[in-house]
Amino acid sequence: MSTLTTLSTPSAVTTRPSQPSAEAQVRTLKAKLSLLGAEYGELLAHARAAVAAAALGEADPVGYVRDVLAEHGQLPQAGALPSHVLAGTARVLPGQMGGV
């Protein structure tokens, strides 16, 4: 009596996730770049409005910039030193835990 050995195939074939085509990647990058440009334009407009408001003596000219930063979750930490924010090393010093 002969025994026939069969190769079993796995029930679930593992495949790599398909990579998006180059065209799809370009479309995605163009959309991201467009959004980034719009957000930059919005921030620039708010910064210019803040400078104009300061020149007119408005009570809270920074409010124009504060609002757009808050919308994007980009307000500096309370008590951060401006020079550290500009350098990307913002930290709060003891005794500077006041609100922004």
Rosetta constraint file for C-alpha pairs under 8 A:
AtomPair CA 20 CA 24 HARMONIC 5.89 0.50
AtomPair CA 20 CA 25 HARMONIC 6.33 0.50
AtomPair CA 21 CA 25 HARMONIC 6.28 0.50
AtomPair CA 22 CA 26 HARMONIC 6.15 0.50
AtomPair CA 23 CA 27 HARMONIC 6.21 0.50
AtomPair CA 24 CA 28 HARMONIC 6.16 0.50
AtomPair CA 25 CA 29 HARMONIC 6.13 0.50
AtomPair CA 26 CA 30 HARMONIC 6.04 0.50
AtomPair CA 27 CA 31 HARMONIC 6.20 0.50
AtomPair CA 28 CA 32 HARMONIC 6.23 0.50
AtomPair CA 29 CA 33 HARMONIC 6.01 0.50
AtomPair CA 30 CA 34 HARMONIC 6.04 0.50
AtomPair CA 31 CA 35 HARMONIC 6.24 0.50
AtomPair CA 32 CA 36 HARMONIC 6.10 0.50
AtomPair CA 33 CA 37 HARMONIC 6.09 0.50
AtomPair CA 34 CA 38 HARMONIC 6.26 0.50
AtomPair CA 35 CA 39 HARMONIC 6.16 0.50
AtomPair CA 36 CA 40 HARMONIC 6.07 0.50
AtomPair CA 37 CA 41 HARMONIC 6.10 0.50
AtomPair CA 38 CA 42 HARMONIC 6.17 0.50
AtomPair CA 39 CA 43 HARMONIC 6.20 0.50
AtomPair CA 40 CA 44 HARMONIC 6.04 0.50
AtomPair CA 41 CA 45 HARMONIC 6.08 0.50
AtomPair CA 42 CA 46 HARMONIC 6.28 0.50
AtomPair CA 42 CA 68 HARMONIC 7.96 0.50
AtomPair CA 43 CA 47 HARMONIC 6.12 0.50
AtomPair CA 43 CA 65 HARMONIC 7.15 0.50
AtomPair CA 43 CA 68 HARMONIC 6.76 0.50
AtomPair CA 44 CA 48 HARMONIC 6.13 0.50
AtomPair CA 45 CA 49 HARMONIC 6.13 0.50
AtomPair CA 46 CA 50 HARMONIC 6.16 0.50
AtomPair CA 46 CA 64 HARMONIC 5.39 0.50
AtomPair CA 46 CA 65 HARMONIC 5.34 0.50
AtomPair CA 46 CA 68 HARMONIC 7.38 0.50
AtomPair CA 47 CA 51 HARMONIC 6.40 0.50
AtomPair CA 47 CA 64 HARMONIC 7.01 0.50
AtomPair CA 47 CA 65 HARMONIC 5.71 0.50
AtomPair CA 48 CA 52 HARMONIC 6.22 0.50
AtomPair CA 49 CA 53 HARMONIC 5.96 0.50
AtomPair CA 49 CA 61 HARMONIC 7.75 0.50
AtomPair CA 49 CA 64 HARMONIC 6.65 0.50
AtomPair CA 50 CA 54 HARMONIC 6.09 0.50
AtomPair CA 50 CA 61 HARMONIC 4.71 0.50
AtomPair CA 50 CA 62 HARMONIC 5.58 0.50
AtomPair CA 50 CA 63 HARMONIC 7.37 0.50
AtomPair CA 50 CA 64 HARMONIC 5.60 0.50
AtomPair CA 50 CA 65 HARMONIC 6.63 0.50
AtomPair CA 51 CA 55 HARMONIC 6.27 0.50
AtomPair CA 51 CA 61 HARMONIC 7.09 0.50
AtomPair CA 52 CA 56 HARMONIC 6.36 0.50
AtomPair CA 53 CA 57 HARMONIC 6.25 0.50
AtomPair CA 53 CA 58 HARMONIC 5.30 0.50
AtomPair CA 53 CA 60 HARMONIC 7.95 0.50
AtomPair CA 53 CA 61 HARMONIC 5.09 0.50
AtomPair CA 54 CA 58 HARMONIC 5.74 0.50
AtomPair CA 54 CA 60 HARMONIC 7.85 0.50
AtomPair CA 54 CA 61 HARMONIC 5.33 0.50
AtomPair CA 62 CA 66 HARMONIC 6.00 0.50
AtomPair CA 63 CA 67 HARMONIC 5.97 0.50
AtomPair CA 64 CA 68 HARMONIC 6.94 0.50
AtomPair CA 65 CA 69 HARMONIC 6.19 0.50
AtomPair CA 66 CA 70 HARMONIC 6.03 0.50
AtomPair CA 66 CA 75 HARMONIC 7.04 0.50
AtomPair CA 67 CA 71 HARMONIC 6.25 0.50
AtomPair CA 68 CA 72 HARMONIC 6.59 0.50
AtomPair CA 69 CA 73 HARMONIC 6.11 0.50
AtomPair CA 69 CA 74 HARMONIC 4.85 0.50
AtomPair CA 69 CA 75 HARMONIC 5.38 0.50
AtomPair CA 70 CA 74 HARMONIC 5.83 0.50
AtomPair CA 70 CA 75 HARMONIC 5.58 0.50
AtomPair CA 76 CA 80 HARMONIC 6.47 0.50
AtomPair CA 76 CA 85 HARMONIC 7.20 0.50
AtomPair CA 76 CA 90 HARMONIC 7.64 0.50
AtomPair CA 76 CA 100 HARMONIC 7.80 0.50
AtomPair CA 77 CA 90 HARMONIC 7.58 0.50
AtomPair CA 77 CA 91 HARMONIC 7.38 0.50
AtomPair CA 77 CA 92 HARMONIC 7.14 0.50
AtomPair CA 77 CA 100 HARMONIC 7.63 0.50
AtomPair CA 78 CA 92 HARMONIC 6.90 0.50
AtomPair CA 78 CA 96 HARMONIC 7.34 0.50
AtomPair CA 78 CA 97 HARMONIC 5.73 0.50
AtomPair CA 78 CA 98 HARMONIC 6.01 0.50
AtomPair CA 78 CA 99 HARMONIC 5.44 0.50
AtomPair CA 78 CA 100 HARMONIC 5.26 0.50
AtomPair CA 79 CA 91 HARMONIC 7.55 0.50
AtomPair CA 79 CA 92 HARMONIC 4.98 0.50
AtomPair CA 79 CA 93 HARMONIC 6.72 0.50
AtomPair CA 79 CA 96 HARMONIC 4.59 0.50
AtomPair CA 79 CA 97 HARMONIC 5.18 0.50
AtomPair CA 79 CA 98 HARMONIC 6.09 0.50
AtomPair CA 79 CA 99 HARMONIC 7.32 0.50
AtomPair CA 79 CA 100 HARMONIC 7.22 0.50
AtomPair CA 80 CA 84 HARMONIC 7.02 0.50
AtomPair CA 80 CA 85 HARMONIC 6.79 0.50
AtomPair CA 80 CA 90 HARMONIC 5.45 0.50
AtomPair CA 80 CA 91 HARMONIC 5.18 0.50
AtomPair CA 80 CA 92 HARMONIC 4.78 0.50
AtomPair CA 80 CA 93 HARMONIC 7.28 0.50
AtomPair CA 80 CA 96 HARMONIC 7.78 0.50
AtomPair CA 81 CA 85 HARMONIC 6.30 0.50
AtomPair CA 81 CA 90 HARMONIC 6.37 0.50
AtomPair CA 81 CA 91 HARMONIC 6.96 0.50
AtomPair CA 81 CA 92 HARMONIC 7.15 0.50
AtomPair CA 82 CA 86 HARMONIC 6.25 0.50
AtomPair CA 82 CA 90 HARMONIC 7.68 0.50
AtomPair CA 83 CA 87 HARMONIC 6.19 0.50
AtomPair CA 83 CA 90 HARMONIC 7.86 0.50
AtomPair CA 84 CA 88 HARMONIC 5.91 0.50
AtomPair CA 84 CA 89 HARMONIC 4.83 0.50
AtomPair CA 84 CA 90 HARMONIC 4.36 0.50
AtomPair CA 84 CA 91 HARMONIC 6.99 0.50
AtomPair CA 85 CA 89 HARMONIC 5.94 0.50
AtomPair CA 85 CA 90 HARMONIC 4.55 0.50
AtomPair CA 86 CA 90 HARMONIC 7.87 0.50
AtomPair CA 92 CA 96 HARMONIC 6.40 0.50
AtomPair CA 92 CA 97 HARMONIC 7.08 0.50
AtomPair CA 93 CA 97 HARMONIC 7.77 0.50
